[in-house]
Protein backbone atom coordinates (compact mmCIF):
# COMPACT_ATOMS: atom_id res chain seq x y z
CA UNK A 1 0.00 0.00 0.00
CA UNK A 2 2.90 2.37 0.59
CA UNK A 3 4.98 1.30 -2.42
CA UNK A 4 7.14 4.07 -3.85
CA UNK A 5 6.05 3.52 -7.48
CA UNK A 6 2.54 2.14 -7.59
CA UNK A 7 1.31 1.98 -4.00
CA UNK A 8 -2.00 3.47 -2.94
CA UNK A 9 -0.26 6.20 -0.94
CA UNK A 10 1.87 7.16 -3.94
CA UNK A 11 -1.20 7.35 -6.16
CA UNK A 12 -3.07 9.47 -3.61
CA UNK A 13 -0.08 11.84 -3.36
CA UNK A 14 -0.29 12.39 -7.13
CA UNK A 15 -3.85 13.67 -6.68
CA UNK A 16 -3.23 15.48 -3.39
CA UNK A 17 0.42 16.22 -2.59
CA UNK A 18 -0.39 16.95 1.08
CA UNK A 19 -1.34 13.34 1.85
CA UNK A 20 0.81 11.82 4.57
CA UNK A 21 1.31 8.08 4.56
CA UNK A 22 2.04 6.13 7.73
CA UNK A 23 2.81 2.44 8.07
CA UNK A 24 0.29 0.45 10.09
CA UNK A 25 1.36 0.47 13.75
CA UNK A 26 0.51 -3.21 14.16
CA UNK A 27 2.72 -4.13 11.20
CA UNK A 28 5.58 -1.97 12.44
CA UNK A 29 5.30 -3.53 15.91
CA UNK A 30 5.31 -7.01 14.40
CA UNK A 31 8.43 -6.25 12.36
CA UNK A 32 10.20 -4.79 15.41
CA UNK A 33 9.25 -7.79 17.54
CA UNK A 34 10.55 -10.24 14.96
CA UNK A 35 13.82 -8.32 14.69
CA UNK A 36 14.21 -8.12 18.49
CA UNK A 37 13.52 -11.85 18.88
CA UNK A 38 16.50 -12.59 16.67
CA UNK A 39 18.91 -10.78 18.99
CA UNK A 40 21.28 -12.90 21.05
CA UNK A 41 20.23 -11.14 24.27
CA UNK A 42 16.59 -12.10 23.69
CA UNK A 43 17.54 -15.71 23.01
CA UNK A 44 19.54 -15.89 26.26
CA UNK A 45 16.67 -14.44 28.31
CA UNK A 46 14.16 -16.74 26.61
CA UNK A 47 16.34 -19.75 27.35
CA UNK A 48 16.63 -18.76 31.03
CA UNK A 49 12.86 -18.33 31.30
CA UNK A 50 12.34 -21.80 29.76
CA UNK A 51 14.79 -23.33 32.25
CA UNK A 52 13.04 -21.66 35.19
CA UNK A 53 9.60 -22.82 34.06
CA UNK A 54 10.90 -26.36 33.59
CA UNK A 55 12.44 -26.36 37.09
CA UNK A 56 9.12 -25.20 38.58
CA UNK A 57 7.20 -27.81 36.60
CA UNK A 58 9.46 -30.62 37.79
CA UNK A 59 9.27 -29.30 41.37
CA UNK A 60 5.47 -29.48 41.45
CA UNK A 61 5.08 -32.51 39.18
CA UNK A 62 6.94 -34.97 41.39
CA UNK A 63 5.05 -34.39 44.62
CA UNK A 64 1.35 -34.62 45.33
CA UNK A 65 1.85 -32.59 48.50
CA UNK A 66 3.50 -29.76 46.56
CA UNK A 67 0.66 -29.84 44.00
CA UNK A 68 -1.86 -29.54 46.83
CA UNK A 69 0.01 -26.51 48.19
CA UNK A 70 0.12 -24.95 44.71
CA UNK A 71 -3.63 -25.44 44.29
CA UNK A 72 -4.25 -23.95 47.76
CA UNK A 73 -2.24 -20.85 46.80
CA UNK A 74 -4.11 -20.59 43.51
CA UNK A 75 -7.44 -20.88 45.35
CA UNK A 76 -6.43 -18.19 47.85
CA UNK A 77 -5.50 -15.88 44.98
CA UNK A 78 -8.82 -16.63 43.21
CA UNK A 79 -6.85 -18.10 40.32
CA UNK A 80 -7.92 -21.07 38.22
CA UNK A 81 -6.32 -24.27 39.46
CA UNK A 82 -3.80 -25.25 36.83
CA UNK A 83 -0.84 -27.55 36.70
CA UNK A 84 2.49 -26.24 35.52
CA UNK A 85 3.74 -27.98 32.39
CA UNK A 86 7.26 -28.17 31.09
CA UNK A 87 8.27 -26.05 28.12
CA UNK A 88 9.02 -28.26 25.14
CA UNK A 89 12.64 -28.28 24.06
CA UNK A 90 13.06 -28.25 20.27
TINUVEX-479749 format. One record per residue: residue number from 1; x, y, z of N, C-alpha, C in turn; residue in one letter. Coordinates in nm, 4 decimals. Example, Ala and Ser with C-alpha at 12.3 -4.5 7.8 and 13.67 -1.06 7.14 Angstrom:
// residues 2
[atom 1, [1.3190, -0.5690, 0.7800], [1.2300, -0.4500, 0.7800], [1.3200, -0.3300, 0.7800], A] [atom 2, [1.2850, -0.2250, 0.7080], [1.3670, -0.1060, 0.7140], [1.2900, 0.0030, 0.7870], S] 
// end
This chain:
// residues 90
[atom 1, [0.0813, -0.1191, 0.0000], [0.0000, 0.0000, 0.0000], [0.0859, 0.1258, 0.0000], X] [atom 2, [0.2074, 0.1181, 0.0493], [0.2903, 0.2372, 0.0592], [0.4041, 0.2315, -0.0435], X] [atom 3, [0.3922, 0.1454, -0.1420], [0.4978, 0.1300, -0.2419], [0.5369, 0.2627, -0.3043], X] [atom 4, [0.6646, 0.2785, -0.3353], [0.7144, 0.4073, -0.3847], [0.6774, 0.4352, -0.5297], X] [atom 5, [0.6384, 0.3311, -0.6065], [0.6048, 0.3519, -0.7484], [0.4559, 0.3387, -0.7767], X] [atom 6, [0.3939, 0.2358, -0.7231], [0.2536, 0.2141, -0.7587], [0.1649, 0.1852, -0.6372], X] [atom 7, [0.2108, 0.2198, -0.5199], [0.1314, 0.1976, -0.3995], [0.0150, 0.2952, -0.3914], X] [atom 8, [-0.0815, 0.2621, -0.3093], [-0.1995, 0.3469, -0.2936], [-0.1588, 0.4854, -0.2442], X] [atom 9, [-0.0685, 0.4908, -0.1474], [-0.0258, 0.6199, -0.0936], [0.0397, 0.7049, -0.2018], X] [atom 10, [0.1207, 0.6436, -0.2854], [0.1868, 0.7165, -0.3939], [0.0843, 0.7700, -0.4922], X] [atom 11, [-0.0153, 0.6906, -0.5236], [-0.1202, 0.7353, -0.6162], [-0.2034, 0.8485, -0.5570], X] [atom 12, [-0.2323, 0.8390, -0.4270], [-0.3071, 0.9465, -0.3613], [-0.2266, 1.0759, -0.3577], X] [atom 13, [-0.0939, 1.0655, -0.3393], [-0.0082, 1.1842, -0.3364], [-0.0038, 1.2533, -0.4721], X] [atom 14, [-0.0237, 1.1779, -0.5790], [-0.0289, 1.2387, -0.7125], [-0.1511, 1.3300, -0.7242], X] [atom 15, [-0.2616, 1.2888, -0.6627], [-0.3851, 1.3672, -0.6675], [-0.3806, 1.4808, -0.5654], X] [atom 16, [-0.3303, 1.4499, -0.4462], [-0.3233, 1.5482, -0.3389], [-0.1864, 1.5391, -0.2724], X] [atom 17, [-0.0953, 1.6297, -0.3072], [0.0422, 1.6219, -0.2587], [0.0573, 1.6367, -0.1064], X] [atom 18, [-0.0484, 1.6766, -0.0365], [-0.0392, 1.6952, 0.1082], [-0.0746, 1.5698, 0.1873], X] [atom 19, [-0.1017, 1.4593, 0.1180], [-0.1338, 1.3335, 0.1849], [-0.0085, 1.2829, 0.2561], X] [atom 20, [-0.0286, 1.2385, 0.3789], [0.0814, 1.1824, 0.4574], [0.0532, 1.0337, 0.4746], X] [atom 21, [0.1497, 0.9522, 0.4411], [0.1307, 0.8079, 0.4559], [0.2082, 0.7591, 0.5780], X] [atom 22, [0.1449, 0.6686, 0.6511], [0.2044, 0.6133, 0.7726], [0.1865, 0.4621, 0.7683], X] [atom 23, [0.2924, 0.3896, 0.7997], [0.2814, 0.2439, 0.8068], [0.1885, 0.2059, 0.9214], X] [atom 24, [0.1184, 0.0964, 0.9056], [0.0290, 0.0445, 1.0088], [0.1101, 0.0148, 1.1351], X] [atom 25, [0.0617, 0.0647, 1.2494], [0.1358, 0.0475, 1.3749], [0.1478, -0.0996, 1.4122], X] [atom 26, [0.0446, -0.1781, 1.3832], [0.0507, -0.3214, 1.4159], [0.1593, -0.3902, 1.3331], X] [atom 27, [0.1698, -0.3527, 1.2063], [0.2721, -0.4130, 1.1196], [0.4109, -0.3710, 1.1638], X] [atom 28, [0.4280, -0.2453, 1.1976], [0.5585, -0.1970, 1.2437], [0.5989, -0.2677, 1.3737], X] [atom 29, [0.5024, -0.2845, 1.4643], [0.5297, -0.3526, 1.5909], [0.5695, -0.4973, 1.5669], X] [atom 30, [0.4987, -0.5620, 1.4742], [0.5313, -0.7007, 1.4405], [0.6732, -0.7108, 1.3848], X] [atom 31, [0.7092, -0.6224, 1.2948], [0.8434, -0.6249, 1.2365], [0.9503, -0.6011, 1.3438], X] [atom 32, [0.9246, -0.5072, 1.4341], [1.0204, -0.4785, 1.5407], [1.0344, -0.5971, 1.6355], X] [atom 33, [0.9227, -0.6628, 1.6650], [0.9252, -0.7791, 1.7540], [1.0047, -0.8930, 1.6925], X] [atom 34, [0.9808, -0.9180, 1.5646], [1.0553, -1.0239, 1.4961], [1.2045, -0.9955, 1.4963], X] [atom 35, [1.2405, -0.8697, 1.4722], [1.3816, -0.8324, 1.4695], [1.4428, -0.8457, 1.6094], X] [atom 36, [1.3704, -0.8035, 1.7116], [1.4212, -0.8122, 1.8487], [1.4382, -0.9576, 1.8915], X] [atom 37, [1.3461, -1.0438, 1.8496], [1.3517, -1.1848, 1.8879], [1.4747, -1.2545, 1.8314], X] [atom 38, [1.5309, -1.2001, 1.7275], [1.6502, -1.2594, 1.6665], [1.7789, -1.2192, 1.7388], X] [atom 39, [1.7705, -1.1232, 1.8300], [1.8914, -1.0776, 1.8990], [1.9406, -1.1850, 1.9957], X] [atom 40, [2.0696, -1.1892, 2.0159], [2.1284, -1.2901, 2.1046], [2.0847, -1.2684, 2.2491], X] [atom 41, [2.0667, -1.1418, 2.2903], [2.0228, -1.1142, 2.4271], [1.8846, -1.1727, 2.4523], X] [atom 42, [1.7951, -1.1583, 2.3551], [1.6589, -1.2100, 2.3692], [1.6608, -1.3627, 2.3769], X] [atom 43, [1.7451, -1.4251, 2.2988], [1.7542, -1.5712, 2.3007], [1.8059, -1.6213, 2.4352], X] [atom 44, [1.9000, -1.5505, 2.4951], [1.9538, -1.5893, 2.6260], [1.8451, -1.5765, 2.7316], X] [atom 45, [1.7731, -1.4642, 2.7323], [1.6666, -1.4437, 2.8307], [1.5577, -1.5484, 2.8129], X] [atom 46, [1.5193, -1.5740, 2.6899], [1.4157, -1.6735, 2.6615], [1.4581, -1.8115, 2.7110], X] [atom 47, [1.5815, -1.8462, 2.6900], [1.6342, -1.9746, 2.7351], [1.6302, -1.9844, 2.8879], X] [atom 48, [1.6662, -1.8771, 2.9564], [1.6634, -1.8757, 3.1027], [1.5206, -1.8880, 3.1563], X] [atom 49, [1.4261, -1.8227, 3.0904], [1.2856, -1.8334, 3.1303], [1.2378, -1.9772, 3.1131], X] [atom 50, [1.2717, -2.0395, 2.9996], [1.2343, -2.1798, 2.9761], [1.2906, -2.2709, 3.0850], X] [atom 51, [1.4173, -2.2502, 3.1213], [1.4794, -2.3330, 3.2249], [1.4072, -2.3168, 3.3586], X] [atom 52, [1.3728, -2.1930, 3.3928], [1.3044, -2.1665, 3.5195], [1.1668, -2.2322, 3.5231], X] [atom 53, [1.0922, -2.2197, 3.4136], [0.9598, -2.2820, 3.4065], [0.9724, -2.4335, 3.4190], X] [atom 54, [1.0700, -2.4911, 3.3515], [1.0897, -2.6361, 3.3594], [1.1264, -2.6805, 3.5014], X] [atom 55, [1.2094, -2.6031, 3.5709], [1.2440, -2.6365, 3.7090], [1.1202, -2.6317, 3.7988], X] [atom 56, [1.0361, -2.5297, 3.7794], [0.9118, -2.5204, 3.8575], [0.8188, -2.6376, 3.8270], X] [atom 57, [0.8074, -2.6711, 3.6990], [0.7196, -2.7813, 3.6597], [0.7640, -2.9118, 3.7237], X] [atom 58, [0.8930, -2.9391, 3.7194], [0.9456, -3.0620, 3.7790], [0.9241, -3.0594, 3.9302], X] [atom 59, [0.9445, -2.9441, 3.9920], [0.9273, -2.9303, 4.1370], [0.7858, -2.9691, 4.1798], X] [atom 60, [0.6848, -2.9198, 4.1076], [0.5465, -2.9476, 4.1452], [0.4954, -3.0808, 4.0901], X] [atom 61, [0.5553, -3.1286, 3.9832], [0.5083, -3.2515, 3.9178], [0.5381, -3.3765, 4.0007], X] [atom 62, [0.6481, -3.3760, 4.0719], [0.6945, -3.4968, 4.1390], [0.6361, -3.5184, 4.2776], X] [atom 63, [0.5550, -3.4241, 4.3256], [0.5047, -3.4386, 4.4623], [0.3575, -3.3985, 4.4697], X] [atom 64, [0.2764, -3.4913, 4.5146], [0.1348, -3.4624, 4.5331], [0.1131, -3.3555, 4.6386], X] [atom 65, [0.1956, -3.3578, 4.7425], [0.1852, -3.2592, 4.8503], [0.2127, -3.1189, 4.7968], X] [atom 66, [0.3157, -3.1066, 4.7141], [0.3498, -2.9755, 4.6564], [0.2396, -2.9273, 4.5627], X] [atom 67, [0.1781, -3.0204, 4.4871], [0.0658, -2.9842, 4.3996], [-0.0502, -2.9320, 4.4824], X] [atom 68, [-0.0767, -2.9972, 4.5954], [-0.1856, -2.9542, 4.6832], [-0.1590, -2.8135, 4.7349], X] [atom 69, [-0.0366, -2.7852, 4.7720], [0.0012, -2.6514, 4.8194], [-0.0158, -2.5494, 4.7074], X] [atom 70, [0.0275, -2.5844, 4.5867], [0.0121, -2.4949, 4.4711], [-0.1351, -2.4640, 4.4479], X] [atom 71, [-0.2205, -2.5654, 4.4522], [-0.3632, -2.5435, 4.4292], [-0.4252, -2.4596, 4.5409], X] [atom 72, [-0.3763, -2.4767, 4.6642], [-0.4253, -2.3952, 4.7761], [-0.3895, -2.2482, 4.7557], X] [atom 73, [-0.2675, -2.2230, 4.7085], [-0.2241, -2.0854, 4.6801], [-0.3081, -2.0271, 4.5671], X] [atom 74, [-0.3301, -2.1064, 4.4626], [-0.4109, -2.0590, 4.3510], [-0.5527, -2.0264, 4.3975], X] [atom 75, [-0.6083, -2.1104, 4.4836], [-0.7441, -2.0877, 4.5345], [-0.7488, -1.9602, 4.6176], X] [atom 76, [-0.6487, -1.9394, 4.7014], [-0.6428, -1.8195, 4.7850], [-0.6326, -1.6930, 4.6997], X] [atom 77, [-0.5655, -1.7028, 4.5879], [-0.5498, -1.5880, 4.4975], [-0.6642, -1.5776, 4.3971], X] [atom 78, [-0.7675, -1.6602, 4.4144], [-0.8816, -1.6635, 4.3213], [-0.8365, -1.6894, 4.1781], X] [atom 79, [-0.7388, -1.7747, 4.1631], [-0.6853, -1.8101, 4.0321], [-0.7354, -1.9499, 3.9952], X] [atom 80, [-0.7508, -1.9742, 3.8670], [-0.7924, -2.1073, 3.8225], [-0.6852, -2.2082, 3.8624], X] [atom 81, [-0.7283, -2.3254, 3.9050], [-0.6322, -2.4269, 3.9458], [-0.5751, -2.4944, 3.8222], X] [atom 82, [-0.4481, -2.4709, 3.8002], [-0.3804, -2.5251, 3.6826], [-0.2541, -2.5954, 3.7274], X] [atom 83, [-0.2126, -2.6904, 3.6480], [-0.0840, -2.7554, 3.6704], [0.0195, -2.6881, 3.5832], X] [atom 84, [0.1410, -2.6823, 3.6303], [0.2493, -2.6235, 3.5524], [0.3055, -2.7321, 3.4624], X] [atom 85, [0.3185, -2.7010, 3.3340], [0.3739, -2.7983, 3.2387], [0.5110, -2.7521, 3.1930], X] [atom 86, [0.5930, -2.8483, 3.1581], [0.7262, -2.8166, 3.1095], [0.7185, -2.7538, 2.9714], X] [atom 87, [0.8152, -2.6666, 2.9433], [0.8271, -2.6054, 2.8119], [0.8959, -2.7070, 2.7215], X] [atom 88, [0.8410, -2.7277, 2.6043], [0.9022, -2.8265, 2.5137], [1.0367, -2.7744, 2.4636], X] [atom 89, [1.1300, -2.8618, 2.4548], [1.2635, -2.8284, 2.4057], [1.2767, -2.8779, 2.2625], X] [atom 90, [1.2927, -2.7866, 2.1692], [1.3064, -2.8249, 2.0266], [1.4497, -2.8428, 1.9880], X] 
// end
